[in-house]
Amino acid sequence: MSCVATARPLNVAVAALHATGFSSYATAPELYAGGFSFDASGFSFDASAVIFEALPRALLVGDREFFGVQASGVGSRPLVLPSDYFHPMPISPPSGKKIALMLESDGPGGAEHVLLHLAEGLRERGHTIVPVLRGVSRGKAWLQGQFRQRGIEPELFFIRSAIDWKCARGLMEIFRRRDVDIVHSHEFTMATYGALAARLTGRPHLITMHGTRTFAKRWRRRAALRWAIRNSIATVGVSRPTADFVESSLGLRAGAVGVVENGIVPQPGAREPIRTELAVASQVPLIIAVGNLYKVKGHIVLLRALASLASRRPDLPWQLAIAGRGEEEATLREFAEQQGLKARVHLLGFRTDVPNLLAAGDIWVMPSLSEGLPLSLLEAMFAGKAIVASRVGGIPDVVPDGAEALLSAPGDETALAAQLERVLADPDLRLRLGVAAQAHANRDYRLERTIDQYESLYALAPKR
């Protein structure tokens, strides 16, 4: 049996699916923007044992970089499993589910904050959240700490080698012990491990890709992610460009990967504390950037653009505050000092008072070389800031150039300098951009909308 619904809102399509009486067994449904399709032909396997033929060779042979962990390699025997690892999974509604949210990285970063927001929103709707996070020392475990502060004790997994079967078995034990109903994996590593452990324990599996592209660099990783997608009820990206990249990298049909955009709960901030801390006069425009100090975030491009602008327009006042930590900090400090910008550039490190930073700022800038759909962009929109950003990932889909933001090509410091000059010199333009972006955020990017969409996907989950 197959059911196809197209060109409908997701919740309507889900209702149409249930109306057809679709139940029984389900393999990997493919969700896409505007509709979805299911092949309900079901599982087939030998009654006595199963040779996991669908599992790509990437998981059966050694690959020192497969999961970004150094290892000496593993054997090449196929995985043979008893048939009782597989279970029928009829469809059921999503209310009151136990949902495992899985992520390897610890943060603080965009994906980690998405996971926290999602957990809080789902818990408010009556679901039980089981965070499944990589075991790291508590001194570094930022995300673990955030969940514990919210009264949610995370489950921990450990990856000790490039391909770690103990990790997969550990995840299986967690799913069974916590009686998990749905496994929701975020990013590549947990997509592959999560899909494997979920299938072996009869749990439906969902994948969200946030914009990381390292999986595309090696064929084994691509093969593993293709297998994971085939064995998941749905795969989504946080933006259409993110979804398109997954499709093109893996050779999937157009629309095979859906889109669920991030949403947030806006937090008000106070303007004066940060401006007082940094001694920024009330009439001086303050430029704000929020993000980890990695090369891909393009902060050196921003500093080069501002150095050029300071040389060409010494009459134009501005100050810059960058919140975040990372490997580029020393390089950025050295460049600012060399260019005579030390007094105007403030590297603040990791901050928990982002609402106050946004309230203090007049312009929000994101010079990234690659992005998915950054949460900090949504935060800036809700705060009504004038946005200057790179034309990458989901950014141009969210904030139209010229109407809600000024965008430029990634890495183009000359174009970035020109856009910054425009907003610094024109207070009316700053106000107009900020008001338009704020109205758009209030309409389309509240967390409730994101939770609605994920609950619609959870409704597709077959019941164990």
matplotlib code that plots the C-alpha trace (Angstrom):
import matplotlib.pyplot as plt

x = [0.0, 1.2, -0.3, 0.8, -0.3, 1.2, 0.9, -0.7, 0.4, 2.1, -0.6, -3.3, -1.2, -0.7, -4.5, -5.0, -2.6, -4.4, -7.8, -6.6, -6.2, -2.4, -1.0, 0.8, 4.5, 6.4, 9.8, 11.5, 9.0, 10.4, 9.1, 9.6, 8.5, 4.9, 4.0, 5.3, 5.0, 5.1, 5.9, 4.2, 5.5, 7.1, 10.2, 11.3, 13.9, 14.9, 13.1, 16.2, 18.8, 19.3, 22.4, 22.2, 22.7, 21.4, 24.0, 26.7, 30.1, 31.3, 30.0, 31.6, 35.1, 37.7, 37.7, 40.0, 38.1, 34.5, 33.2, 36.0, 37.8, 41.2, 41.1, 43.0, 40.2, 37.8, 37.1, 35.2, 32.7, 29.1, 26.9, 24.6, 21.7, 18.9, 15.6, 14.0, 15.9, 13.2, 9.7, 6.4, 5.8, 2.2, 1.4, 0.1, -0.6, 2.2, 0.7, 2.7, 5.7, 9.1, 11.4, 15.2, 17.0, 20.5, 23.5, 27.2, 28.5, 28.5, 28.4, 27.6, 26.5, 23.5, 22.6, 22.9, 20.6, 18.1, 18.1, 17.4, 14.6, 13.1, 13.3, 11.6, 8.9, 8.1, 8.1, 5.6, 3.3, 3.4, 6.2, 9.0, 12.4, 15.4, 18.5, 21.2, 24.5, 28.2, 29.9, 32.5, 33.9, 31.5, 33.9, 33.4, 29.9, 28.0, 24.9, 24.7, 24.8, 22.0, 19.7, 20.5, 19.6, 16.2, 15.7, 16.4, 19.1, 20.8, 21.8, 25.4, 27.0, 30.7, 32.5, 35.9, 36.8, 36.0, 33.3, 32.2, 29.8, 29.8, 28.4, 25.5, 24.8, 24.9, 22.3, 20.1, 20.3, 19.3, 16.3, 15.1, 15.7, 14.0, 11.3, 11.8, 9.1, 10.8, 14.5, 15.3, 19.0, 20.7, 23.6, 25.6, 27.2, 24.0, 22.0, 24.1, 24.4, 20.9, 19.3, 21.2, 20.3, 16.7, 16.2, 17.6, 15.3, 12.2, 12.1, 11.1, 13.9, 14.0, 17.0, 17.6, 20.6, 21.8, 24.3, 27.5, 29.0, 31.9, 29.9, 30.1, 33.9, 34.2, 32.2, 31.9, 30.2, 27.9, 27.0, 26.3, 24.0, 22.1, 21.5, 20.4, 18.0, 16.5, 15.9, 14.3, 10.7, 11.8, 14.9, 14.8, 17.2, 16.9, 16.8, 16.1, 19.7, 20.8, 18.3, 19.3, 23.0, 22.1, 20.2, 22.8, 25.7, 23.9, 22.4, 18.8, 15.9, 14.8, 12.6, 13.6, 14.8, 12.2, 12.6, 11.7, 13.1, 14.3, 12.2, 12.9, 11.2, 12.3, 14.0, 13.9, 17.1, 18.3, 20.3, 22.4, 24.4, 26.5, 27.0, 28.2, 30.5, 32.1, 32.0, 30.1, 28.6, 24.9, 25.3, 27.9, 26.5, 27.4, 27.8, 27.1, 28.3, 27.4, 29.0, 31.9, 35.3, 35.9, 37.2, 33.9, 32.2, 34.2, 35.1, 38.4, 36.5, 34.5, 37.6, 39.1, 36.0, 35.9, 39.6, 39.0, 36.0, 37.9, 40.6, 38.2, 35.7, 37.5, 34.5, 32.1, 31.8, 31.3, 32.2, 32.2, 31.4, 31.9, 30.5, 31.9, 35.0, 37.2, 40.4, 40.5, 40.5, 44.3, 44.3, 41.4, 43.0, 46.3, 44.7, 42.7, 45.8, 47.8, 45.1, 44.8, 41.3, 42.0, 40.0, 37.0, 36.9, 35.7, 36.1, 33.9, 34.3, 31.4, 28.4, 25.1, 23.5, 22.9, 19.5, 21.3, 24.0, 21.3, 19.4, 22.7, 23.5, 22.3, 23.6, 23.8, 26.4, 27.0, 30.0, 29.8, 31.3, 28.7, 25.5, 22.3, 19.7, 21.5, 19.5, 21.4, 19.9, 16.4, 17.4, 18.5, 15.3, 13.1, 15.3, 14.6, 18.2, 19.5, 21.0, 24.1, 25.0, 26.5, 24.4, 24.8, 22.7, 19.2, 19.9, 18.7, 15.5, 14.8, 15.7, 15.2, 18.1, 17.3, 14.0, 14.9, 18.7, 21.7, 23.5, 26.8, 28.7, 30.6, 34.3, 33.8, 35.2, 34.8, 31.1, 30.7, 32.4, 30.0, 26.9, 28.2, 28.9, 25.3, 23.7, 26.2, 25.6, 21.8, 19.8, 16.5, 17.7, 18.7, 15.2, 13.4, 15.4, 14.9, 11.2, 10.6, 12.8, 11.1, 7.6, 8.7, 10.2, 7.0, 5.0, 7.0, 9.8, 8.4, 9.2, 5.6, 5.6, 8.8, 7.3, 4.1, 6.0, 8.1, 5.0, 3.5, 6.5, 6.3, 2.7, 4.1, 6.0, 4.9, 3.8, 5.9]
y = [0.0, 3.5, 6.9, 10.2, 13.6, 16.7, 20.5, 20.5, 21.8, 19.1, 18.7, 18.3, 15.7, 13.8, 13.8, 12.6, 9.7, 8.6, 8.9, 6.3, 3.8, 3.6, 1.4, -2.0, -1.8, 1.2, 1.6, 4.9, 7.6, 10.5, 13.9, 16.9, 20.5, 20.7, 17.0, 13.5, 9.9, 6.6, 3.1, 0.8, -2.5, -3.3, -5.2, -8.5, -10.7, -14.3, -15.7, -17.2, -14.6, -11.3, -10.3, -6.5, -6.2, -2.6, -1.4, 0.3, -1.2, 2.0, 0.6, -2.8, -1.8, 0.5, 4.2, 6.3, 9.4, 8.0, 9.7, 12.2, 10.0, 8.5, 4.7, 1.7, 0.2, -2.8, -6.1, -6.6, -9.3, -8.6, -7.9, -10.9, -10.3, -12.4, -11.6, -10.6, -7.3, -6.2, -5.3, -4.3, -0.6, 0.4, 4.2, 6.0, 9.7, 11.6, 12.6, 11.9, 10.3, 9.5, 11.2, 10.6, 13.8, 12.8, 15.1, 14.4, 18.0, 19.7, 23.4, 26.0, 26.5, 26.7, 23.0, 22.6, 25.6, 24.1, 20.9, 22.8, 24.8, 21.7, 19.8, 22.6, 23.1, 19.4, 18.9, 21.7, 19.8, 16.7, 14.7, 13.0, 14.1, 11.8, 13.7, 11.4, 13.2, 12.3, 11.5, 14.2, 15.4, 17.6, 20.5, 20.7, 19.3, 22.5, 20.9, 18.3, 21.1, 23.0, 20.0, 19.3, 23.0, 22.3, 19.2, 16.7, 14.2, 13.2, 9.7, 9.5, 7.6, 7.0, 6.8, 5.2, 4.4, 5.4, 2.6, 1.7, -1.2, -0.8, 2.7, 1.3, -1.4, 1.3, 3.3, 0.2, -0.4, 3.3, 3.1, -0.1, 0.9, 4.3, 2.8, 5.4, 5.8, 8.0, 8.6, 12.1, 12.4, 15.6, 15.8, 13.1, 11.1, 10.5, 10.1, 7.0, 5.5, 6.5, 5.0, 1.7, 1.5, 2.6, 0.0, -2.8, -2.0, -1.3, 2.4, 5.0, 7.4, 11.0, 13.0, 16.7, 18.2, 21.6, 22.6, 20.6, 19.4, 17.2, 14.1, 14.9, 14.7, 10.9, 8.2, 6.0, 8.8, 9.6, 5.9, 5.7, 8.7, 7.4, 4.2, 6.2, 8.2, 5.1, 3.7, 6.9, 8.0, 11.4, 13.5, 17.3, 20.2, 23.4, 25.4, 24.6, 25.1, 22.6, 20.1, 20.6, 20.0, 16.7, 15.6, 16.6, 15.2, 11.8, 11.6, 11.7, 12.8, 16.5, 16.9, 13.7, 15.8, 18.1, 21.4, 22.3, 25.8, 26.7, 28.8, 30.4, 32.1, 35.7, 37.1, 40.8, 42.5, 45.8, 48.2, 50.0, 47.3, 46.3, 49.8, 50.8, 47.8, 48.6, 52.4, 53.0, 56.4, 56.6, 58.2, 55.6, 52.7, 49.4, 46.4, 43.0, 39.6, 36.4, 33.0, 30.7, 32.0, 29.5, 30.2, 29.2, 32.1, 34.6, 37.0, 37.9, 39.0, 41.3, 42.8, 43.3, 45.0, 47.3, 48.1, 49.2, 51.2, 52.9, 53.9, 55.2, 56.8, 58.0, 60.3, 57.3, 56.2, 52.6, 50.0, 46.2, 43.5, 39.9, 37.3, 33.8, 31.7, 29.5, 28.9, 32.2, 34.5, 35.1, 35.8, 38.3, 40.1, 40.4, 41.7, 44.3, 45.5, 45.7, 47.7, 50.2, 48.9, 47.6, 50.3, 49.7, 45.9, 44.0, 40.2, 39.3, 35.5, 33.3, 35.2, 34.2, 37.6, 37.6, 39.4, 42.3, 42.3, 42.5, 45.2, 47.2, 46.9, 48.8, 46.5, 42.7, 41.2, 37.6, 37.3, 33.4, 31.4, 28.6, 28.4, 26.4, 28.5, 30.3, 30.8, 34.1, 35.4, 34.8, 36.4, 39.5, 39.6, 39.4, 42.1, 44.4, 44.9, 46.0, 42.9, 42.7, 39.1, 36.7, 35.3, 31.7, 28.8, 29.7, 33.4, 34.8, 32.7, 34.1, 37.8, 39.2, 41.3, 45.0, 44.5, 43.0, 42.8, 43.8, 40.7, 40.2, 37.2, 35.2, 36.2, 39.4, 42.0, 44.9, 44.2, 43.7, 47.0, 48.8, 47.3, 48.3, 51.8, 52.1, 51.1, 53.0, 56.2, 55.9, 55.6, 55.5, 52.5, 50.7, 51.3, 50.2, 47.0, 46.2, 46.8, 44.6, 41.7, 41.8, 41.6, 38.6, 36.9, 37.3, 35.9, 32.9, 32.0, 31.4, 28.1, 27.0, 26.7, 24.5, 22.3, 21.9, 20.7, 18.2, 16.9, 16.4, 14.3, 12.4, 11.5, 9.5, 7.3, 3.7, 2.3, -0.4]
z = [0.0, -0.6, 0.2, -1.4, -0.3, -2.0, -1.9, 1.5, 4.9, 6.9, 9.5, 6.8, 5.0, 8.3, 8.9, 5.3, 6.0, 9.1, 7.2, 4.8, 7.6, 7.1, 9.8, 9.9, 9.1, 7.8, 6.3, 5.5, 4.6, 2.7, 3.7, 1.5, 1.3, 0.3, 0.9, 1.6, 0.4, 2.1, 0.9, 3.4, 2.0, 5.3, 6.5, 5.2, 6.8, 7.4, 10.4, 12.0, 11.5, 9.6, 7.7, 7.8, 4.0, 4.0, 6.3, 4.2, 4.0, 5.7, 9.0, 8.4, 7.5, 9.2, 8.5, 10.6, 10.0, 9.8, 12.9, 13.2, 15.8, 15.4, 15.5, 14.2, 12.2, 12.7, 11.1, 7.9, 8.8, 8.1, 11.2, 11.9, 14.3, 15.6, 14.0, 17.3, 17.1, 14.5, 15.6, 13.9, 14.2, 13.6, 13.5, 16.5, 17.5, 19.1, 22.5, 25.7, 23.9, 25.4, 23.0, 22.9, 21.6, 20.5, 19.8, 19.8, 20.2, 23.6, 22.7, 23.5, 19.8, 17.6, 17.5, 21.2, 21.8, 19.3, 21.3, 24.5, 23.0, 21.5, 24.7, 26.7, 24.2, 23.9, 27.7, 28.0, 25.7, 27.9, 26.3, 28.3, 27.1, 27.2, 26.2, 24.9, 24.9, 24.5, 27.8, 28.6, 31.8, 33.8, 33.7, 29.9, 29.6, 28.9, 27.4, 30.1, 32.6, 30.8, 30.9, 34.6, 35.4, 33.8, 36.0, 33.1, 33.8, 30.4, 29.4, 28.2, 25.4, 24.6, 21.3, 21.8, 18.2, 14.6, 14.4, 17.9, 18.2, 22.0, 21.5, 19.4, 22.0, 24.7, 22.8, 22.4, 26.2, 26.8, 24.5, 26.1, 29.7, 29.3, 27.1, 24.4, 21.8, 19.3, 18.6, 17.2, 16.1, 15.3, 12.8, 11.1, 13.9, 15.8, 12.6, 11.8, 15.3, 16.2, 13.1, 13.7, 17.4, 16.8, 14.1, 16.1, 19.0, 16.9, 17.5, 14.8, 14.0, 12.8, 11.6, 11.7, 9.9, 11.1, 8.4, 9.1, 5.8, 6.9, 6.1, 2.4, 2.2, 2.4, 0.5, 3.6, 5.5, 2.6, 2.4, 6.1, 6.0, 3.0, 4.9, 8.0, 5.9, 4.3, 7.8, 9.3, 9.3, 8.0, 7.5, 7.6, 7.4, 9.3, 6.0, 2.4, 1.3, 4.1, 2.8, -0.8, 0.2, 1.8, -1.2, -3.8, -1.7, -1.3, -4.7, -3.3, -5.3, -5.1, -2.1, -0.3, 2.7, 4.2, 6.1, 9.6, 10.4, 13.8, 16.1, 19.4, 22.4, 22.3, 25.5, 26.3, 27.3, 28.8, 26.7, 29.3, 31.1, 28.1, 26.9, 30.3, 30.6, 27.3, 27.8, 24.5, 24.3, 23.6, 20.2, 18.9, 16.9, 18.5, 16.1, 17.7, 16.5, 18.4, 17.5, 18.2, 17.1, 14.3, 10.8, 9.2, 11.1, 9.2, 12.0, 10.4, 7.2, 9.5, 11.0, 7.6, 6.4, 9.4, 9.1, 5.5, 6.6, 9.4, 6.9, 4.3, 6.7, 9.8, 10.5, 11.0, 14.6, 15.6, 18.2, 17.7, 20.4, 19.5, 21.9, 21.6, 22.2, 20.0, 18.2, 16.3, 19.4, 19.4, 15.6, 15.9, 18.9, 17.0, 13.9, 15.8, 17.5, 14.3, 12.6, 15.4, 16.3, 19.8, 21.5, 19.1, 19.0, 22.1, 22.2, 25.1, 25.2, 26.1, 27.4, 28.9, 28.6, 24.8, 25.2, 26.8, 24.1, 21.4, 23.3, 23.6, 19.9, 16.9, 14.1, 14.2, 11.8, 10.7, 8.3, 8.1, 5.3, 5.9, 7.9, 8.2, 9.9, 12.8, 16.0, 16.6, 13.3, 14.7, 18.0, 16.2, 14.2, 17.3, 18.9, 15.9, 15.0, 11.6, 10.1, 7.9, 7.0, 4.4, 1.7, 2.8, 4.0, 5.0, 5.7, 2.4, 2.6, 6.1, 5.6, 2.1, 1.0, 1.1, 2.8, 6.2, 5.9, 3.9, 2.5, 0.8, -0.7, 1.9, 2.3, 0.4, 2.8, 0.3, -0.1, 3.7, 4.3, 1.9, 3.6, 7.1, 5.8, 4.6, 8.0, 10.1, 8.1, 7.9, 11.2, 9.3, 7.3, 10.5, 11.9, 8.8, 8.5, 12.1, 12.2, 9.1, 10.4, 13.8, 12.3, 10.2, 13.2, 15.2, 12.4, 11.4, 13.8, 17.2, 18.8, 18.8, 15.1, 15.1, 17.8, 15.8, 12.8, 14.8, 16.5, 13.0, 12.1, 15.4, 14.5, 11.6, 14.0, 13.9, 17.3, 18.7]

ax = plt.figure().add_subplot(projection="3d")
ax.plot(x, y, z, "-o")
ax.set_aspect("equal")
plt.show()
